Amino acid sequence: MKSVKVLLLFIGLSLLLTEVVAQETVSKPKGPAPIPVELFFGNNRLVSTVSVNRKFTGSDRFGIIASSTTAFSYSNELSDNESMNVLFLSYNINKGFGLLAGFSAKR
């Protein structure tokens, strides 16, 4: 019974110390974050998605939000292809409040 208590104490201390060490090594990445591109392969079509949410260089208030989703048929039938594109320009008025203006296009 005593060995079980010692083992549990050792495991608890190990987890506590591991968490403290893991939180010390926080580094801020240099440069802009990468733009995520997703590809989904299906049995009939390929779907790709790209999303961007960035601030303009030198501005904390102005930014761009864009998203594009396209689906292509493997048989290259134009009637089976789809595209949805959204582009917004953003302006932050105050923290948590802003304006968006933009457009969307679908095919």
C-alpha positions as CSV (number, residue, x, y, z in Angstrom):
1,M,0.0,0.0,0.0
2,K,2.9,2.3,0.8
3,S,4.5,1.7,-2.6
4,V,1.2,2.7,-4.3
5,K,1.2,6.0,-2.4
6,V,4.8,6.7,-3.3
7,L,4.1,5.9,-7.0
8,L,1.1,8.1,-7.1
9,L,3.0,10.9,-5.4
10,F,5.9,10.5,-8.0
11,I,3.4,10.6,-10.9
12,G,1.7,13.7,-9.6
13,L,4.9,15.5,-9.1
14,S,6.1,14.5,-12.5
15,L,2.9,15.9,-14.2
16,L,3.2,19.1,-12.2
17,L,6.8,19.7,-13.1
18,T,6.2,18.8,-16.7
19,E,3.5,21.4,-17.0
20,V,5.7,24.1,-15.5
21,V,8.5,23.3,-17.8
22,A,6.2,23.3,-20.8
23,Q,4.9,26.7,-20.1
24,E,8.3,28.3,-19.8
25,T,9.3,27.8,-23.4
26,V,6.8,30.2,-25.1
27,S,8.2,31.9,-28.2
28,K,6.4,34.3,-30.5
29,P,6.7,33.3,-34.1
30,K,8.5,35.7,-36.4
31,G,6.6,37.0,-39.5
32,P,3.0,36.4,-40.5
33,A,1.3,33.2,-39.8
34,P,1.0,30.7,-42.7
35,I,-2.1,30.7,-44.9
36,P,-4.0,27.4,-44.4
37,V,-4.8,25.5,-47.6
38,E,-6.9,22.4,-47.3
39,L,-7.5,19.7,-50.0
40,F,-10.2,17.1,-49.7
41,F,-10.1,14.2,-52.1
42,G,-13.4,12.4,-52.6
43,N,-14.6,9.7,-54.9
44,N,-16.1,12.2,-57.5
45,R,-14.5,15.6,-56.7
46,L,-11.6,17.5,-55.3
47,V,-12.4,20.3,-52.9
48,S,-9.9,23.0,-51.9
49,T,-10.3,25.7,-49.3
50,V,-8.1,28.8,-48.6
51,S,-8.7,31.2,-45.7
52,V,-6.9,34.5,-44.9
53,N,-7.3,36.8,-42.0
54,R,-4.5,39.5,-41.9
55,K,-3.9,43.0,-40.9
56,F,-2.4,45.4,-43.4
57,T,1.3,46.2,-42.9
58,G,1.8,49.1,-40.5
59,S,-1.9,49.3,-39.5
60,D,-3.6,47.9,-36.4
61,R,-7.1,48.9,-37.6
62,F,-7.3,47.8,-41.3
63,G,-7.3,44.3,-42.4
64,I,-8.5,41.7,-44.9
65,I,-10.6,38.6,-44.5
66,A,-10.8,36.3,-47.4
67,S,-12.1,32.8,-48.1
68,S,-12.2,30.7,-51.2
69,T,-13.7,27.2,-51.6
70,T,-13.7,25.4,-55.0
71,A,-14.8,22.0,-56.0
72,F,-13.7,20.3,-59.2
73,S,-15.1,17.2,-60.8
74,Y,-12.5,14.5,-61.7
75,S,-14.3,14.1,-65.0
76,N,-13.8,17.8,-65.7
77,E,-17.5,18.4,-66.3
78,L,-18.1,22.2,-66.1
79,S,-21.6,21.8,-64.7
80,D,-20.2,19.9,-61.7
81,N,-17.6,22.5,-60.8
82,E,-18.4,25.0,-58.0
83,S,-16.6,28.1,-56.5
84,M,-17.5,30.3,-53.6
85,N,-15.3,33.4,-52.9
86,V,-15.6,35.9,-50.1
87,L,-13.5,39.1,-49.6
88,F,-14.0,41.6,-46.7
89,L,-12.1,44.6,-45.7
90,S,-12.2,45.2,-42.0
91,Y,-11.8,48.3,-39.8
92,N,-11.5,48.0,-36.0
93,I,-13.2,51.0,-34.4
94,N,-12.6,49.8,-30.8
95,K,-11.6,46.6,-29.2
96,G,-14.3,44.0,-30.0
97,F,-16.2,46.4,-32.4
98,G,-15.5,47.0,-36.0
99,L,-16.9,47.3,-39.5
100,L,-16.7,44.9,-42.5
101,A,-17.3,45.7,-46.2
102,G,-16.9,43.4,-49.0
103,F,-18.4,41.1,-51.6
104,S,-19.0,37.4,-52.3
105,A,-19.2,35.6,-55.6
106,K,-20.5,32.1,-56.3
107,R,-20.4,30.1,-59.5
